[in-house]
Amino acid sequence: MDGALPAHPHRAGREAAKLRADITTRYSGDGAFPAPSTLATLDLDLPGRKAEYLHAVAEAALDGLLDTGHLRSIPPAEAVSALQEIRGIGPFASELIVLRGANAPDMVPTHERRLEAEVHELYGPDRMVADVSEAWKPFRTWASVYLRAGREHRMHEITGG
């Protein structure tokens, strides 16, 4: 695969954003996504296993498994692996949690296909994220976030705007 994305914006991302907005509006009074203690008790009618996953993640948060101090106290790769033990958190989400949620400053996501597509666009189709990101040390996380945000601003792959 050359890392290119489908020509049409990814519907799943937009649908997830809409579900997140609906849950926030319905169950939070302050505009933030509901706290784990609230999520753990909700009877949500969501597609597939999403409600089960939200409950599992809420319970993990209540158990301290998503605590940023805890996640920062272990090597990023170990934190990513530990997070994938939580039902509903896969490779992409676990990296996102460690990179952005726990603020690991120098880690490159390996499951972020939109970042790969942006690197191909900016550096050439034969270039890989792992290779070009060496030049971003010691702030690879922030360079990755910047490139990804710039792509979303330009392409609207998630928001559909």
Secondary structure, DSSP 8 states (H G I E B T S, - for coil): ------SS--HHHHHHHHHHHHHHHHH-SSSS---HHHHTT-----STTHHHHHHHHHHHHHTTTT-HHHHHTS-HHHHHHHHTTSTT--HHHHHHIIIIIS--TT---SS-HHHHHHHHHHH-TT--HHHHGGGGTT-HHHHHHHHHHHHHHHH-TTT--
